[in-house]
Amino acid sequence: MKKVVEINNVSKAFDSHVVLNDVSFNVEEGENMVVFGQSGTGKSVLLKCIVRLLEPDSGEIFIDGKNVLSLNLKELNDVRQNLGFLFQGAALYDSMTVRENLEFPLIRHFNFTPKEREEKIKSVLEKVSLEEAINKMPSELSGGMKKRIGLARSVIAEPKLMLYDEPTTGLDPITSKEISSLILELQKSLKMTSIIVTHDLLCAEIIADRAIVLNNGIVQHEGSIEELTSSSDPFLRNFFSHKIFEQQNRSSNV
């Protein structure tokens, strides 16, 4: 199986605080890799290093066989055109309508004609079941709708690789399940490879093919969700018992 992402011995520190320490893992074509870890363990930093929003202190990061850390800006932008990134807060522009939010990356990064842009906007809104929201402002959308539009904007150019930073944070369990299922549906229909940073066990159970667990800046464990949650390892038992409790608590508050 082709490796779409290869992370080799990546380290990153802020002053004396080591966030990533010799992190290595691979993501194969068409695979959904979940990244678990407690707050402050470097999950979001890892995503930003992959797309070079942050520069690692050492290591190598390959996307489709290209070491992104050695690319010049033009070469890096070429790689980024095949990559989508869904930020925690959906990162919609408040002053733009849904249509304008979706059109923005198509105008800025691609050379689509107005007709092609319109076709892509309508197609992606249909995929996330929000065709009627095309002329709404972000302030008129619910949290779940904002997530859907953010997801739509991330995949509108049909990237080969998607990075998700806490895609279900702040959502109730029902909406979280809907967004997770939508992510899986889009991944299959668009044949994408994905890396998903999440604290949400329900999301991971729906999406993940494999998962890694970061702890103290290192990849402490790797495996399927079933392997990790059923492990007798004391750290994993404690980590996932807290996740199960959080999941049950969220469900009881719906």
Contacts in CASP RR format, 6 or more apart in sequence:
PFRMAT RR
TARGET T0000
AUTHOR 0000-0000-0000
METHOD contacts of the structure
MODEL  1
MKKVVEINNVSKAFDSHVVLNDVSFNVEEGENMVVFGQSGTGKSVLLKCI
VRLLEPDSGEIFIDGKNVLSLNLKELNDVRQNLGFLFQGAALYDSMTVRE
NLEFPLIRHFNFTPKEREEKIKSVLEKVSLEEAINKMPSELSGGMKKRIG
LARSVIAEPKLMLYDEPTTGLDPITSKEISSLILELQKSLKMTSIIVTHD
LLCAEIIADRAIVLNNGIVQHEGSIEELTSSSDPFLRNFFSHKIFEQQNR
SSNV
1 28 0 8 1.000
1 29 0 8 1.000
2 28 0 8 1.000
2 29 0 8 1.000
3 26 0 8 1.000
3 27 0 8 1.000
3 28 0 8 1.000
3 29 0 8 1.000
3 62 0 8 1.000
3 65 0 8 1.000
4 27 0 8 1.000
4 28 0 8 1.000
4 29 0 8 1.000
4 30 0 8 1.000
4 31 0 8 1.000
4 63 0 8 1.000
4 64 0 8 1.000
4 160 0 8 1.000
4 161 0 8 1.000
4 193 0 8 1.000
5 26 0 8 1.000
5 27 0 8 1.000
5 33 0 8 1.000
5 50 0 8 1.000
5 61 0 8 1.000
5 62 0 8 1.000
5 63 0 8 1.000
5 161 0 8 1.000
5 193 0 8 1.000
5 195 0 8 1.000
6 26 0 8 1.000
6 60 0 8 1.000
6 61 0 8 1.000
6 62 0 8 1.000
6 65 0 8 1.000
7 23 0 8 1.000
7 24 0 8 1.000
7 25 0 8 1.000
7 26 0 8 1.000
7 46 0 8 1.000
7 50 0 8 1.000
7 60 0 8 1.000
7 61 0 8 1.000
8 24 0 8 1.000
8 59 0 8 1.000
8 60 0 8 1.000
8 61 0 8 1.000
8 62 0 8 1.000
9 22 0 8 1.000
9 23 0 8 1.000
9 24 0 8 1.000
9 58 0 8 1.000
9 59 0 8 1.000
9 60 0 8 1.000
10 20 0 8 1.000
10 22 0 8 1.000
10 23 0 8 1.000
10 24 0 8 1.000
10 46 0 8 1.000
10 49 0 8 1.000
10 56 0 8 1.000
10 58 0 8 1.000
10 59 0 8 1.000
10 60 0 8 1.000
10 61 0 8 1.000
11 18 0 8 1.000
11 20 0 8 1.000
11 21 0 8 1.000
11 22 0 8 1.000
11 23 0 8 1.000
11 56 0 8 1.000
11 57 0 8 1.000
11 58 0 8 1.000
11 59 0 8 1.000
12 18 0 8 1.000
12 19 0 8 1.000
12 20 0 8 1.000
12 42 0 8 1.000
12 45 0 8 1.000
12 49 0 8 1.000
12 54 0 8 1.000
12 56 0 8 1.000
12 57 0 8 1.000
13 19 0 8 1.000
13 20 0 8 1.000
13 57 0 8 1.000
18 217 0 8 1.000
19 40 0 8 1.000
19 41 0 8 1.000
19 42 0 8 1.000
19 45 0 8 1.000
19 217 0 8 1.000
20 42 0 8 1.000
20 45 0 8 1.000
20 46 0 8 1.000
20 49 0 8 1.000
20 56 0 8 1.000
20 217 0 8 1.000
21 216 0 8 1.000
21 217 0 8 1.000
21 218 0 8 1.000
22 218 0 8 1.000
23 46 0 8 1.000
23 214 0 8 1.000
23 217 0 8 1.000
23 218 0 8 1.000
23 219 0 8 1.000
24 219 0 8 1.000
25 33 0 8 1.000
25 212 0 8 1.000
25 219 0 8 1.000
25 222 0 8 1.000
27 33 0 8 1.000
27 193 0 8 1.000
27 195 0 8 1.000
28 193 0 8 1.000
29 193 0 8 1.000
30 187 0 8 1.000
30 191 0 8 1.000
30 192 0 8 1.000
30 193 0 8 1.000
30 194 0 8 1.000
31 193 0 8 1.000
31 194 0 8 1.000
31 209 0 8 1.000
31 210 0 8 1.000
32 184 0 8 1.000
32 187 0 8 1.000
32 193 0 8 1.000
32 194 0 8 1.000
32 196 0 8 1.000
32 207 0 8 1.000
32 208 0 8 1.000
32 209 0 8 1.000
32 210 0 8 1.000
33 194 0 8 1.000
33 195 0 8 1.000
33 196 0 8 1.000
33 208 0 8 1.000
33 209 0 8 1.000
33 210 0 8 1.000
33 211 0 8 1.000
33 212 0 8 1.000
34 196 0 8 1.000
34 197 0 8 1.000
34 198 0 8 1.000
34 203 0 8 1.000
34 204 0 8 1.000
34 207 0 8 1.000
34 208 0 8 1.000
34 210 0 8 1.000
34 211 0 8 1.000
34 212 0 8 1.000
34 225 0 8 1.000
35 43 0 8 1.000
35 46 0 8 1.000
35 47 0 8 1.000
35 195 0 8 1.000
35 196 0 8 1.000
35 197 0 8 1.000
35 198 0 8 1.000
35 211 0 8 1.000
35 212 0 8 1.000
35 214 0 8 1.000
36 43 0 8 1.000
36 198 0 8 1.000
36 199 0 8 1.000
36 204 0 8 1.000
36 211 0 8 1.000
36 212 0 8 1.000
36 213 0 8 1.000
36 214 0 8 1.000
36 228 0 8 1.000
36 239 0 8 1.000
37 43 0 8 1.000
37 199 0 8 1.000
37 213 0 8 1.000
37 214 0 8 1.000
37 215 0 8 1.000
37 239 0 8 1.000
38 215 0 8 1.000
38 239 0 8 1.000
39 199 0 8 1.000
41 214 0 8 1.000
41 215 0 8 1.000
41 216 0 8 1.000
41 217 0 8 1.000
42 214 0 8 1.000
42 217 0 8 1.000
43 165 0 8 1.000
43 197 0 8 1.000
43 214 0 8 1.000
44 165 0 8 1.000
44 166 0 8 1.000
44 197 0 8 1.000
45 54 0 8 1.000
46 197 0 8 1.000
46 214 0 8 1.000
47 85 0 8 1.000
47 163 0 8 1.000
47 165 0 8 1.000
47 195 0 8 1.000
47 197 0 8 1.000
48 54 0 8 1.000
49 55 0 8 1.000
49 56 0 8 1.000
49 61 0 8 1.000
50 61 0 8 1.000
50 63 0 8 1.000
50 68 0 8 1.000
50 163 0 8 1.000
50 195 0 8 1.000
51 68 0 8 1.000
51 80 0 8 1.000
51 83 0 8 1.000
51 85 0 8 1.000
51 163 0 8 1.000
52 61 0 8 1.000
52 68 0 8 1.000
52 69 0 8 1.000
52 76 0 8 1.000
55 69 0 8 1.000
56 69 0 8 1.000
59 69 0 8 1.000
60 67 0 8 1.000
60 69 0 8 1.000
61 67 0 8 1.000
61 68 0 8 1.000
61 69 0 8 1.000
62 68 0 8 1.000
63 79 0 8 1.000
63 83 0 8 1.000
63 161 0 8 1.000
64 79 0 8 1.000
64 82 0 8 1.000
64 160 0 8 1.000
66 75 0 8 1.000
66 79 0 8 1.000
68 76 0 8 1.000
68 79 0 8 1.000
71 79 0 8 1.000
77 109 0 8 1.000
80 109 0 8 1.000
81 109 0 8 1.000
81 110 0 8 1.000
81 157 0 8 1.000
81 159 0 8 1.000
82 159 0 8 1.000
82 160 0 8 1.000
82 161 0 8 1.000
83 159 0 8 1.000
83 160 0 8 1.000
83 161 0 8 1.000
83 162 0 8 1.000
83 163 0 8 1.000
84 154 0 8 1.000
84 155 0 8 1.000
84 157 0 8 1.000
84 159 0 8 1.000
84 161 0 8 1.000
84 162 0 8 1.000
84 163 0 8 1.000
85 154 0 8 1.000
85 162 0 8 1.000
85 163 0 8 1.000
85 165 0 8 1.000
86 150 0 8 1.000
86 151 0 8 1.000
86 154 0 8 1.000
86 162 0 8 1.000
86 163 0 8 1.000
86 164 0 8 1.000
86 165 0 8 1.000
86 167 0 8 1.000
87 165 0 8 1.000
88 165 0 8 1.000
88 166 0 8 1.000
88 169 0 8 1.000
89 146 0 8 1.000
89 147 0 8 1.000
89 169 0 8 1.000
90 143 0 8 1.000
90 146 0 8 1.000
90 147 0 8 1.000
90 149 0 8 1.000
90 150 0 8 1.000
90 151 0 8 1.000
91 150 0 8 1.000
92 101 0 8 1.000
92 138 0 8 1.000
92 146 0 8 1.000
92 149 0 8 1.000
92 150 0 8 1.000
92 153 0 8 1.000
93 100 0 8 1.000
93 101 0 8 1.000
93 104 0 8 1.000
93 138 0 8 1.000
94 137 0 8 1.000
94 138 0 8 1.000
94 139 0 8 1.000
96 104 0 8 1.000
96 137 0 8 1.000
96 138 0 8 1.000
97 134 0 8 1.000
97 135 0 8 1.000
97 136 0 8 1.000
97 137 0 8 1.000
98 125 0 8 1.000
98 130 0 8 1.000
98 133 0 8 1.000
98 134 0 8 1.000
98 135 0 8 1.000
98 136 0 8 1.000
98 137 0 8 1.000
98 138 0 8 1.000
98 141 0 8 1.000
98 149 0 8 1.000
99 121 0 8 1.000
99 134 0 8 1.000
99 135 0 8 1.000
101 138 0 8 1.000
101 149 0 8 1.000
101 150 0 8 1.000
101 153 0 8 1.000
102 120 0 8 1.000
102 121 0 8 1.000
102 124 0 8 1.000
102 125 0 8 1.000
102 149 0 8 1.000
102 152 0 8 1.000
102 153 0 8 1.000
102 156 0 8 1.000
103 117 0 8 1.000
103 121 0 8 1.000
104 153 0 8 1.000
105 153 0 8 1.000
105 156 0 8 1.000
105 157 0 8 1.000
106 112 0 8 1.000
106 117 0 8 1.000
106 120 0 8 1.000
106 121 0 8 1.000
106 156 0 8 1.000
106 157 0 8 1.000
107 117 0 8 1.000
109 157 0 8 1.000
110 157 0 8 1.000
112 120 0 8 1.000
120 156 0 8 1.000
120 157 0 8 1.000
121 134 0 8 1.000
121 156 0 8 1.000
122 131 0 8 1.000
122 134 0 8 1.000
124 152 0 8 1.000
124 153 0 8 1.000
124 155 0 8 1.000
124 156 0 8 1.000
125 131 0 8 1.000
125 133 0 8 1.000
125 134 0 8 1.000
125 152 0 8 1.000
127 152 0 8 1.000
127 155 0 8 1.000
127 186 0 8 1.000
127 189 0 8 1.000
128 148 0 8 1.000
128 149 0 8 1.000
128 151 0 8 1.000
128 152 0 8 1.000
128 182 0 8 1.000
129 148 0 8 1.000
130 145 0 8 1.000
130 148 0 8 1.000
130 149 0 8 1.000
130 152 0 8 1.000
133 141 0 8 1.000
133 145 0 8 1.000
133 149 0 8 1.000
138 146 0 8 1.000
138 149 0 8 1.000
141 149 0 8 1.000
143 171 0 8 1.000
143 175 0 8 1.000
144 171 0 8 1.000
144 175 0 8 1.000
144 178 0 8 1.000
144 179 0 8 1.000
147 167 0 8 1.000
147 168 0 8 1.000
147 171 0 8 1.000
147 175 0 8 1.000
147 179 0 8 1.000
148 179 0 8 1.000
148 182 0 8 1.000
151 167 0 8 1.000
151 179 0 8 1.000
151 182 0 8 1.000
151 183 0 8 1.000
151 186 0 8 1.000
154 162 0 8 1.000
155 162 0 8 1.000
155 186 0 8 1.000
155 190 0 8 1.000
155 192 0 8 1.000
158 190 0 8 1.000
159 190 0 8 1.000
159 192 0 8 1.000
160 192 0 8 1.000
160 193 0 8 1.000
161 192 0 8 1.000
161 193 0 8 1.000
161 194 0 8 1.000
161 195 0 8 1.000
162 187 0 8 1.000
162 192 0 8 1.000
162 193 0 8 1.000
162 194 0 8 1.000
162 195 0 8 1.000
163 194 0 8 1.000
163 195 0 8 1.000
163 197 0 8 1.000
164 183 0 8 1.000
164 194 0 8 1.000
164 195 0 8 1.000
164 196 0 8 1.000
164 197 0 8 1.000
164 198 0 8 1.000
165 197 0 8 1.000
166 197 0 8 1.000
166 198 0 8 1.000
166 199 0 8 1.000
166 200 0 8 1.000
167 179 0 8 1.000
167 180 0 8 1.000
167 183 0 8 1.000
167 196 0 8 1.000
167 198 0 8 1.000
167 203 0 8 1.000
168 175 0 8 1.000
168 176 0 8 1.000
168 179 0 8 1.000
168 180 0 8 1.000
168 198 0 8 1.000
168 200 0 8 1.000
168 202 0 8 1.000
168 203 0 8 1.000
169 199 0 8 1.000
169 200 0 8 1.000
171 179 0 8 1.000
172 250 0 8 1.000
172 253 0 8 1.000
172 254 0 8 1.000
173 202 0 8 1.000
173 247 0 8 1.000
173 250 0 8 1.000
173 251 0 8 1.000
173 254 0 8 1.000
174 254 0 8 1.000
176 200 0 8 1.000
176 202 0 8 1.000
176 203 0 8 1.000
177 202 0 8 1.000
177 206 0 8 1.000
179 203 0 8 1.000
180 200 0 8 1.000
180 202 0 8 1.000
180 203 0 8 1.000
180 206 0 8 1.000
180 207 0 8 1.000
181 206 0 8 1.000
183 194 0 8 1.000
183 196 0 8 1.000
183 207 0 8 1.000
184 206 0 8 1.000
184 207 0 8 1.000
186 192 0 8 1.000
187 194 0 8 1.000
187 207 0 8 1.000
194 207 0 8 1.000
196 203 0 8 1.000
196 204 0 8 1.000
196 207 0 8 1.000
196 208 0 8 1.000
198 204 0 8 1.000
199 243 0 8 1.000
199 246 0 8 1.000
200 247 0 8 1.000
201 229 0 8 1.000
201 240 0 8 1.000
201 243 0 8 1.000
201 244 0 8 1.000
201 246 0 8 1.000
201 247 0 8 1.000
202 247 0 8 1.000
204 211 0 8 1.000
204 225 0 8 1.000
205 225 0 8 1.000
208 224 0 8 1.000
208 225 0 8 1.000
209 224 0 8 1.000
210 222 0 8 1.000
210 223 0 8 1.000
210 224 0 8 1.000
211 222 0 8 1.000
211 223 0 8 1.000
211 224 0 8 1.000
211 225 0 8 1.000
211 228 0 8 1.000
212 219 0 8 1.000
212 221 0 8 1.000
212 222 0 8 1.000
212 223 0 8 1.000
213 219 0 8 1.000
213 220 0 8 1.000
213 221 0 8 1.000
213 222 0 8 1.000
213 228 0 8 1.000
213 236 0 8 1.000
213 239 0 8 1.000
214 220 0 8 1.000
215 235 0 8 1.000
220 235 0 8 1.000
221 228 0 8 1.000
221 231 0 8 1.000
221 233 0 8 1.000
221 235 0 8 1.000
221 236 0 8 1.000
228 236 0 8 1.000
228 240 0 8 1.000
229 236 0 8 1.000
229 240 0 8 1.000
231 237 0 8 1.000
END
